[in-house]
Amino acid sequence: MRMAELSAATGVPVPTIKYYIREGLVPAGRSVGRNQAAYDDSHVRKLRLVRSLAEYGGLTIAMIGELVRLLDDPDTDLFRLFGTAQNTITEERETRPGPHRDKAERIVADLVARRGWHCDLSDPAARTAVGVLATLSEVGLEDMIDRLDDYAAAVERIAEIDIDVLGDVEDRERAVEVVVVATVLGDPLFAALRRLTQASVSRRVYKLDKSPR
Amino acid sequence: MRMAELSAATGVPVPTIKYYIREGLVPAGRSVGRNQAAYDDSHVRKLRLVRSLAEYGGLTIAMIGELVRLLDDPDTDLFRLFGTAQNTITEERETRPGPHRDKAERIVADLVARRGWHCDLSDPAARTAVGVLATLSEVGLEDMIDRLDDYAAAVERIAEIDIDVLGDVEDRERAVEVVVVATVLGDPLFAALRRLTQASVSRRVYKLDKSPR
């Protein structure tokens, strides 16, 4: 297909497609004559992937480029891709040094040990957890920190379903795509579900809900 | 205390404090003479709150201003604050019209009905869920959509703990603060925990983990 058809098939405007090709996020078309190129289903698929990462992951073009290169590298194994995808899409935050950070670091290290998680405390995800816990402690929200194990158990359930979903994928190229999309799109989905659920749980708690459930 | 002491107590630089006061996020100090103002513990508390929202919520100054006005309004009830906090911090996304969106809208409506959630399908959280599901369907990640009820059950557990934590708060002013902070800081915390957990679950699945757990 021509670029105009590629644009129609995906809904991505032609200038955006040209930009993605220039940045190496989507491969160039097969040259079929002077200033003419042909595109196929692999372009449709890659374009949809790049757009979904750009729209929902809040990822920069540079971050998407890094992920796409990993996806295209036949030596990338799923486990490594998993870690890299996670580190790429987790914005690392510097936590102010001080007693709140020291305490949060101990809490995260204890949690990881207690639950038998395999992770490095220098990973961006661990640093983010430290930063959020330090902030919760700074604003005096210790109640939330006290329930960390309960939250962790619920999140472990989510991760188990994640891995179930990923495990169903046979084709390797597809599998790495799924890892990235599931990781990136899962966060806004769960945040949205948390809001939808909280509203009805809070109705029950604040006794606004008179109908039996 | 003077502004320099307020800055030392919170770690927020003096120019940032002045900016927050100018924008109405933190109340001005009590005037104690020409060009001199005094600040107290309520300023320390409000400054920490504003900073935690700005750092972790990814909220704009305008959004924080809206939340602070709600917090300061004695007529704001907890349930209403909950909804407003959620709508303020949930970035609404326009989903491209088409069969994927139509399908996603049906899926969300069915999910909400099936689980007995009380929410409006026009709320930003519901719109975000529709957008993510439409994108998952567009990139062919139907497996993740098929497990939506399992994910929803895990998220309901998180929301129950959220409401437990909020329910422990006696003082009303404190309670509204807690609602906002827990809602805003919970998302990055759960995303970080999801990454930490996935790594060890994926080690098990991909048989990289030889030690017994």
Boltz contact constraints between the chains, C-beta under 6 A:
constraints:
  - contact:
      token1: [A, 11]
      token2: [B, 96]
      max_distance: 6.0
  - contact:
      token1: [A, 48]
      token2: [B, 138]
      max_distance: 6.0
  - contact:
      token1: [A, 48]
      token2: [B, 139]
      max_distance: 6.0
  - contact:
      token1: [A, 49]
      token2: [B, 139]
      max_distance: 6.0
  - contact:
      token1: [A, 52]
      token2: [B, 135]
      max_distance: 6.0
  - contact:
      token1: [A, 52]
      token2: [B, 139]
      max_distance: 6.0
  - contact:
      token1: [A, 79]
      token2: [B, 206]
      max_distance: 6.0
  - contact:
      token1: [A, 82]
      token2: [B, 202]
      max_distance: 6.0
  - contact:
      token1: [A, 86]
      token2: [B, 195]
      max_distance: 6.0
  - contact:
      token1: [A, 96]
      token2: [B, 11]
      max_distance: 6.0
  - contact:
      token1: [A, 116]
      token2: [B, 213]
      max_distance: 6.0
  - contact:
      token1: [A, 117]
      token2: [B, 196]
      max_distance: 6.0
  - contact:
      token1: [A, 117]
      token2: [B, 200]
      max_distance: 6.0
  - contact:
      token1: [A, 118]
      token2: [B, 199]
      max_distance: 6.0
  - contact:
      token1: [A, 118]
      token2: [B, 200]
      max_distance: 6.0
  - contact:
      token1: [A, 118]
      token2: [B, 203]
      max_distance: 6.0
  - contact:
      token1: [A, 119]
      token2: [B, 196]
      max_distance: 6.0
  - contact:
      token1: [A, 119]
      token2: [B, 199]
      max_distance: 6.0
  - contact:
      token1: [A, 125]
      token2: [B, 192]
      max_distance: 6.0
  - contact:
      token1: [A, 125]
      token2: [B, 195]
      max_distance: 6.0
  - contact:
      token1: [A, 125]
      token2: [B, 196]
      max_distance: 6.0
  - contact:
      token1: [A, 128]
      token2: [B, 188]
      max_distance: 6.0
  - contact:
      token1: [A, 128]
      token2: [B, 192]
      max_distance: 6.0
  - contact:
      token1: [A, 129]
      token2: [B, 192]
      max_distance: 6.0
  - contact:
      token1: [A, 132]
      token2: [B, 185]
      max_distance: 6.0
  - contact:
      token1: [A, 132]
      token2: [B, 188]
      max_distance: 6.0
  - contact:
      token1: [A, 132]
      token2: [B, 189]
      max_distance: 6.0
  - contact:
      token1: [A, 135]
      token2: [B, 52]
      max_distance: 6.0
  - contact:
      token1: [A, 138]
      token2: [B, 48]
      max_distance: 6.0
  - contact:
      token1: [A, 139]
      token2: [B, 48]
      max_distance: 6.0
  - contact:
      token1: [A, 139]
      token2: [B, 49]
      max_distance: 6.0
  - contact:
      token1: [A, 139]
      token2: [B, 52]
      max_distance: 6.0
  - contact:
      token1: [A, 139]
      token2: [B, 181]
      max_distance: 6.0
  - contact:
      token1: [A, 141]
      token2: [B, 181]
      max_distance: 6.0
  - contact:
      token1: [A, 143]
      token2: [B, 165]
      max_distance: 6.0
  - contact:
      token1: [A, 143]
      token2: [B, 168]
      max_distance: 6.0
  - contact:
      token1: [A, 144]
      token2: [B, 165]
      max_distance: 6.0
  - contact:
      token1: [A, 144]
      token2: [B, 182]
      max_distance: 6.0
  - contact:
      token1: [A, 147]
      token2: [B, 161]
      max_distance: 6.0
  - contact:
      token1: [A, 147]
      token2: [B, 165]
      max_distance: 6.0
  - contact:
      token1: [A, 150]
      token2: [B, 161]
      max_distance: 6.0
  - contact:
      token1: [A, 151]
      token2: [B, 161]
      max_distance: 6.0
  - contact:
      token1: [A, 152]
      token2: [B, 193]
      max_distance: 6.0
  - contact:
      token1: [A, 154]
      token2: [B, 154]
      max_distance: 6.0
  - contact:
      token1: [A, 154]
      token2: [B, 157]
      max_distance: 6.0
  - contact:
      token1: [A, 154]
      token2: [B, 158]
      max_distance: 6.0
  - contact:
      token1: [A, 155]
      token2: [B, 190]
      max_distance: 6.0
  - contact:
      token1: [A, 155]
      token2: [B, 193]
      max_distance: 6.0
  - contact:
      token1: [A, 155]
      token2: [B, 194]
      max_distance: 6.0
  - contact:
      token1: [A, 155]
      token2: [B, 197]
      max_distance: 6.0
  - contact:
      token1: [A, 156]
      token2: [B, 197]
      max_distance: 6.0
  - contact:
      token1: [A, 157]
      token2: [B, 154]
      max_distance: 6.0
  - contact:
      token1: [A, 158]
      token2: [B, 154]
      max_distance: 6.0
  - contact:
      token1: [A, 158]
      token2: [B, 194]
      max_distance: 6.0
  - contact:
      token1: [A, 159]
      token2: [B, 194]
      max_distance: 6.0
  - contact:
      token1: [A, 159]
      token2: [B, 197]
      max_distance: 6.0
  - contact:
      token1: [A, 159]
      token2: [B, 198]
      max_distance: 6.0
  - contact:
      token1: [A, 159]
      token2: [B, 201]
      max_distance: 6.0
  - contact:
      token1: [A, 160]
      token2: [B, 201]
      max_distance: 6.0
  - contact:
      token1: [A, 161]
      token2: [B, 147]
      max_distance: 6.0
  - contact:
      token1: [A, 161]
      token2: [B, 150]
      max_distance: 6.0
  - contact:
      token1: [A, 161]
      token2: [B, 151]
      max_distance: 6.0
  - contact:
      token1: [A, 162]
      token2: [B, 198]
      max_distance: 6.0
  - contact:
      token1: [A, 163]
      token2: [B, 201]
      max_distance: 6.0
  - contact:
      token1: [A, 163]
      token2: [B, 202]
      max_distance: 6.0
  - contact:
      token1: [A, 163]
      token2: [B, 205]
      max_distance: 6.0
  - contact:
      token1: [A, 165]
      token2: [B, 143]
      max_distance: 6.0
  - contact:
      token1: [A, 165]
      token2: [B, 144]
      max_distance: 6.0
  - contact:
      token1: [A, 165]
      token2: [B, 147]
      max_distance: 6.0
  - contact:
      token1: [A, 167]
      token2: [B, 205]
      max_distance: 6.0
  - contact:
      token1: [A, 168]
      token2: [B, 143]
      max_distance: 6.0
  - contact:
      token1: [A, 181]
      token2: [B, 139]
      max_distance: 6.0
  - contact:
      token1: [A, 181]
      token2: [B, 141]
      max_distance: 6.0
  - contact:
      token1: [A, 182]
      token2: [B, 144]
      max_distance: 6.0
  - contact:
      token1: [A, 185]
      token2: [B, 132]
      max_distance: 6.0
  - contact:
      token1: [A, 187]
      token2: [B, 191]
      max_distance: 6.0
  - contact:
      token1: [A, 188]
      token2: [B, 128]
      max_distance: 6.0
  - contact:
      token1: [A, 188]
      token2: [B, 132]
      max_distance: 6.0
  - contact:
      token1: [A, 189]
      token2: [B, 132]
      max_distance: 6.0
  - contact:
      token1: [A, 190]
      token2: [B, 155]
      max_distance: 6.0
  - contact:
      token1: [A, 191]
      token2: [B, 187]
      max_distance: 6.0
  - contact:
      token1: [A, 192]
      token2: [B, 125]
      max_distance: 6.0
  - contact:
      token1: [A, 192]
      token2: [B, 128]
      max_distance: 6.0
  - contact:
      token1: [A, 192]
      token2: [B, 129]
      max_distance: 6.0
  - contact:
      token1: [A, 193]
      token2: [B, 152]
      max_distance: 6.0
  - contact:
      token1: [A, 193]
      token2: [B, 155]
      max_distance: 6.0
  - contact:
      token1: [A, 194]
      token2: [B, 155]
      max_distance: 6.0
  - contact:
      token1: [A, 194]
      token2: [B, 158]
      max_distance: 6.0
  - contact:
      token1: [A, 194]
      token2: [B, 159]
      max_distance: 6.0
  - contact:
      token1: [A, 195]
      token2: [B, 86]
      max_distance: 6.0
  - contact:
      token1: [A, 195]
      token2: [B, 125]
      max_distance: 6.0
  - contact:
      token1: [A, 196]
      token2: [B, 117]
      max_distance: 6.0
  - contact:
      token1: [A, 196]
      token2: [B, 119]
      max_distance: 6.0
  - contact:
      token1: [A, 196]
      token2: [B, 125]
      max_distance: 6.0
  - contact:
      token1: [A, 197]
      token2: [B, 155]
      max_distance: 6.0
  - contact:
      token1: [A, 197]
      token2: [B, 156]
      max_distance: 6.0
  - contact:
      token1: [A, 197]
      token2: [B, 159]
      max_distance: 6.0
  - contact:
      token1: [A, 198]
      token2: [B, 159]
      max_distance: 6.0
  - contact:
      token1: [A, 198]
      token2: [B, 162]
      max_distance: 6.0
  - contact:
      token1: [A, 199]
      token2: [B, 118]
      max_distance: 6.0
  - contact:
      token1: [A, 199]
      token2: [B, 119]
      max_distance: 6.0
  - contact:
      token1: [A, 200]
      token2: [B, 117]
      max_distance: 6.0
  - contact:
      token1: [A, 200]
      token2: [B, 118]
      max_distance: 6.0
  - contact:
      token1: [A, 201]
      token2: [B, 159]
      max_distance: 6.0
  - contact:
      token1: [A, 201]
      token2: [B, 160]
      max_distance: 6.0
  - contact:
      token1: [A, 201]
      token2: [B, 163]
      max_distance: 6.0
  - contact:
      token1: [A, 202]
      token2: [B, 82]
      max_distance: 6.0
  - contact:
      token1: [A, 202]
      token2: [B, 163]
      max_distance: 6.0
  - contact:
      token1: [A, 203]
      token2: [B, 118]
      max_distance: 6.0
  - contact:
      token1: [A, 205]
      token2: [B, 163]
      max_distance: 6.0
  - contact:
      token1: [A, 205]
      token2: [B, 167]
      max_distance: 6.0
  - contact:
      token1: [A, 206]
      token2: [B, 79]
      max_distance: 6.0
  - contact:
      token1: [A, 213]
      token2: [B, 116]
      max_distance: 6.0
